[in-house]
Amino acid sequence: MIEQARLKVNPSFARFAKALFHRKVSISNPGAIIAAPFLDQLGVVEALHTYGPENFRPTDITNNIIVNVLRIIAGFPTINDYTMNSDRSVAIGAGLSLNPGKSRFYDSFDKLRFEHLQALRNDASCRARELNLIEGRHIAVDYHCDPCDSRYPEDKALSKSPDKNGNLVYAHRPQIIWDSMNNTIINIAYCEGRSRAPSALFKFCEENLFKIIDVDVIEEIYADSEYTGEKQLIYLMVRSDSHITMCLKQNPKIKKWKEETIKQKKWRDYEENYRIASRDFILPETGKGFRFIVKQNKETLETRCFGSTHTDYSPIKILNSYHVRWPVETGIKDLIENYYLNKPIGTSPEKVELHYYCVMLARMTIDYFRSILCCREWQSPEDWKCVLSTIRTSMFSNQNCELSRDDSGDLLLTFLDGDRYGVKKQLAKEWSKEKMPD
């Protein structure tokens, strides 16, 4: 496809690469150059030429989305932070010789619409599945509320949404699908802040989940209290043909179930500070059983309600299995802290979703990088993968490096500050293996 499109290397970059045979260039953020081959495996160039608007089909093989993903990986929270930096690592990793200007970023994204971004995100998810980054057996679905800082939110077609304190604020509100077992993102989409109806969940899952993961693969879906309605529960259960485990918001029906369950007075201890009671109900539209659980703090008497289609599981097993959903919570925090989810480029809904697409690509690129090049220093004793900030500290950002080319024509990256823990030596050894992407 690239040959048919007759894409070429940027002329300035070609001259720069030729000059690297006889000179060395100092760089401080080599992570962008190291991550570039892994980002390439997600097929961003091909996807943009297949699904993107006409103005995203230039003669250069690179584009501003690639630059944007690499500046996130390199550790620049905003485009302003990136353009104010003199280091050229991100530009070099993207196939350019100089950092693009700020106006080029904002103006070049004006033609992207939701239909383009929908196809681009789904293409990246399908590619991640082919690379075995996504499994799709245990899936978590969640919202995130990001208050907007625009002075004219109504002019930007933004709507209001409740924040963590319950206050209605103008906000960007992404819906997120997470692979709980592989602890990676499956998809993320912009959602109108006012959207709470079942139709919002229906459209989101149809466009962003079931077009990527076959229903035969899905074993269980974990949902938070945002998706408490009975219609949502039945939709997920019937459409996916899988088990559903949920934290339930205490609407009138749930309160009624809670009162009926508590009246039985069949409490049992759970962990140190809680007690639980359960009761099975029949969902009228399906005739299937639903195990309802009340979890109560012994001291404060504060209650939370849970439910699961696993009527064959004990209440304790259901509550313990609900912890499988927890990676989506830590994952969202990781996206905010290390991938700058809450710092979108621009305030229009399309540009916000474009930022989500770049964040999604950045996270998948790092997940792929770790799957190929994983050091024990990047792994916790509990076998949890480290966050991007750890990799940045050890070798991606603020490093004293030189870039040149060796006799074979390959780029040669030399770290000048030594290798105290042997991480770079280990990665260099792994890099030479045939399993590395070309």
N, C-alpha and C positions, 0 to 999 in steps of 0.2 A: 504494500500500500504506500509506503514511504517512497519507494522508487517510482511508482505511478504518479505520485503527487509532485515528484521532482524537487523534493526538499533539499536544501543545501546547508552546509555549515555556515554560520555567520562569517562573512569575509574578514572582519576585524579579529575574530577568534582564531580563524585559520592562520592569519599572520602572527598572532600571539603564540599559538601552538608551535609554529615553525621556529620562532625566536627562542623557545624554551630548549632547543637543542644546544645552544651556545651561551645561554644565560640562566640564572636562577632568580626566582621571584619570591620575596618574603611574604608569607601569609600567616594569619593568626586564627582563622576559623576553618580548619581543614575538614570539619564535619560535613560541610556542604559538598565538597569534592568526593569524600568517602561515600556519602549516601547517594550520590547521583546515579551510579549503576543500579542500585536497588530500586530507586524511584522509576528508572527506565523500565524495569520489569513489570510495573503496573500499567504500562501502555498508555501513558497520558497523551503523548504526541498522536498516536493512532486514534485515540478516542476523540480528541479535539477536532481532528480532520474528518472524522466520521459523523459526529453529533453536534459539533460546535457551529456557530454562525460563520458567515463568509469571511468576516474580518479576522477570524482566528485561523485563517489558512494562508499565512504569508509564505514567502520563499524560504525563510529560515526554519531550521528544524526545531529551534527552541521557541519558548513563549513565556509570557509573564506569569502564568499559573505555575510553571516549573520554578521560576525565580521565587515566587511567593512561598511555595512549599519549602524550598531550600533555606530561605531566610528564617522561617519558623524553626526548622531543624537547627540552624546555626545559633539561634537564641536571640533574634531581634523581635521584640513584642509587636512593634508596629512598623509600617512602611517608613514613617519618619525616622525611627531609630535606625533602620537599615540604610536609608539614603544619606544620613548624616555620617555614616561610618566609611572610612577610606579603604578598608580592607576589601579586596576583590574576590574573596573565596567563593561567595555565593554566585557572583556573576560567572566566574570560571566554571563552577560546577554546573551551571545552566547552559554553558556553551556560548558565553559572551565574554568580552574583554573588559567592559566597564559596567558599573552599576547603572541601571536605568534610572531616569529621573522620576520624581514623585508623581508628576502629572501623567506620565505614561502609564503608571499603574492604574490610577483612577479612571482615566479616559478610555483605556483599552478594554475595560470590563463593562462598558455601558450597553453593549449589544447582547450580552448574555441574559437569557430569560430562564424562567423556571423549567420549561420543557427541555432546554439544553442541559441544565444542571442535573435534572432528573436522570437523563440518559448517561451523563458523565459519571455520576455517583454510582449508578447501578453497574456500569461497565467496570469501575474500579473494584466494586465488591465482588463481582464475578471473577475478576482476575485474581483477587486475594484468595478466593476460594480455590482456584486452580493451583495457587502457590501453597496451599494447605495452611494458610493463616487463619481461615475461617472454617469451622466445623459445622456449626448450626444445629447441634442436637439439643443444647440447653440455651435458651434465649431469654434475655431480659429486655423489657421495654420501659422507657422512662422519659420524663420531660425534664427540661432545665430552664430556669427563668433568669434572663440576663437583662436587668434594667437598662433602658436606652438613655444615652446622655445627649441626644439631639435636642436642640433648642426648639425645633419645629417638628415634633414627631408626627403630628397629624398630616402635615404636608408630605411626609415620607411614607404615608399609608401604613403607619404602625398602629397597633391596637394595645389595649390594656390587658394586664395579666396579674394575678396575685403573686407577690414576692414571698420570701420565707416567713415574713411577719404577717402575712395575710392582707397586706395593703395592695390596692390596685395601682399599678404603675405601668407606664409605657415600657414595653419590653420586647426583646427578641426572645423567642421561645422555641428552641430546637427540640424535636423529638428524636430519640436515640434508640437504636437497636444494638444490643451488645451480645457477643458470644461469651457466655459465662465460663465455659470450660477453657477456652483458649485465651480468655481475657483480652479480647480485641474488639474493635468497633466493626459492626457489619454495615450500618448505614446511619445517616443523620440528615434531617430535613428541617427546613424552616417551617414553623407552624404559627398561624395567626394567634395572637394572645387570647382572643375571645373564644377560640375553638375549644369547646368542652363536650360537644355532642358526640354520640357514638359515630357519626359520619366521619369525624376527624380521625378516629382510630381506624375505621374501615379503609378510608382512602390511603392513610399512611401505610398500613400493613400490605394492602394490595399492591401499591406501587414500589415499596421499599423493602419488603420482606419476601413475599411469596413469588416475586419475579426473580429472586436470587437463590433462596433456599427452597427446595422441594418439600412438600408437606410430608412425604414419606421419611424424610430425614429428621424432622423436628420431633423430639420426644417430650419436651416440656417447655412451657412459656411462663416466666415469672413477671408479674406486673405489680406496680405500686398502687397506692390508693387513688391516683389520678384515673385509673381505669376500673373503678369499683362497680359501675352500673351493671345491672343484670344483662342488658343487651350486649355490652362489651364482652362480658364473661362468656355468654352463649356464642357470640360471634367467634371469639378466639378458639373456643372449644370445638365448635363444629367445623370452622374453616380449616383449622390446622390439624384436626383429628388427633390432638395430643392432649396431655394433661396440663391443667392450668393451676398455678398456685399464686395466691394474691394476698396482699395486705389490703384490708377493706376499710374504706372511709365510712364513717358511721352516719349514713343517711337514714331516713325513716325506716326503710325495710331492714337494714342491718341492725338498727337499734331494737327493732321488734325481735329479730332473731337472737340478739344478745340477751334481751330480757327473758326470753323463753329458755335459753341455755342456762342462764344463771339460776333460774327458778328450780332447776333440777338439783342444785346444790351438790353436784358431783365434782368437787375440786380435787386436783392432785398437784403436788409440788412440781415446779419446773425451775431448774437451776437453783440459785440460792435465794433470790428475792422475789420470785414470782410463783403464781399458781395458775393453773389452766383448767378450763372446762370445755367440753365439746358436745356437739350434737349434729346428727346428719339430717339434711333437708333434701327434698326432691325439687329439682329445677323444672317448673311446669312446662316449658316449651320443648324440653328434650326428654323428660322423664328419667334423667340420670341423677345419681346421687351427688351431694356436695357436702363435704365435711367442714363444718363451721367451728372455729376455735376462738374462745375468749381468753386472752392473756392479761392477767391483772397483777399489778405491783402490790405486794402484801402490806406495805407501809402506807403508800399514798392512795391506794385503791384505783389508781389510774389504769384504764383498760385500753387494749388494742385488740382488733379483731382480724382474724386470718381465715382463709378458706382454701380448699383444694378439692380437685376432682379425684384425688387419691383416697377414696373411701376405704381402701385396703391398708392404708398407712395409719399408724397410731398418731395421735395428736403431737406427741413429742417428735416423732420422725418427720412430720410435716413441718414443724417449726425449725427443726435442725436443717432440713433440706432447703428451706427458704433462704438460708444463708448463701446458697448458690447464687442468689441474685446480687449479693453484695459487690462483686466486681464492677457492676455498672456504676455504683455510687463512687467507688474509688477511681474508676475510670474517668468519670466526669470531672472529678477533682484534678486528675492528672492532665486532662485536656485543658482545663482552665489554667493550671499553674505552669505547665511545661510547653503547651501548644497554643496558648493564648486564645482560647475559645471565646473569651469575653471581650476581645479586642478586634472586632470586625473591621474590614476595609470599607468605609462608607457606612451610611445608615439606611439606604434603600433596602427593601426586603431581598431583592435579587443579589445585591452585593453582600448582604449578610450570609445568604445561603452559599454564595461563592466562597466566602471565608470558611464556612463549615466544610465545603468540599476540599479546600486546601488543608485544613486541619486533619480531615479524614485521611488524605493522601500521606500527610506527614507521619501520622500515627502508624499507618500500614507500612510505610517505608522503614520505620524504626523496628517494627515487629518483624519484618522480613530480615532486616540487618541482624537482629538478635538471634533469629532462627538459624542463620548461617554462621555468624561469628559471635559466639556466646562465651565470654570469659567467666571463670568462677568468681572473679572480683565483682561481677555484675549480677550475681545471684545471691539471694539471702539464704540463711540456714533453713528457712521454711520452703525453699525452692520457688520463691516468688521472683519474677523477673523485675529487674530494677527499672526505675523511671528514667526518662530521657536526661534529666538533670545530672544523674550520676555519670552517664556516658559523656555528656558535655564536659564535665569537670575533668574526666580522665584523658580525653583525647579529641573532643569535637571543637571546643571553644577556648579562646585565650591561650593558644599554644604558639610556641616559637618554631615555625616551620619554614622550609624552603621547598619550592616546587620547581621541578625541571623535567627533562625527558632523558631516558636512558638510550642505549644504542639500538634497542629493538623498537623504539618509538613510543613505548609506554610512558605514562606520566609517572614520575618518581617523586614521592612525598617523603621528605626527610624531617624528622622531629629532632630539634637541636638541644632540647633540655633533658635528654636521657630518658630512661624507661625504668623507673624505680621498682615497679611491681611486675615488669615483664609483660604487660598487657599488649603493648604495641608490637613486641617481638612475636607474641603468640598470634596476633591478628595478621601480621605479615606472612607468617607461615601458613595460616588458613587461607589467606588471600590467593596464594599460589596454587591452591588445589583446584581441580577441574569443576568442583561443584559450585564455584563462584560464578555469578552471571557475567556474561561477556560485556 
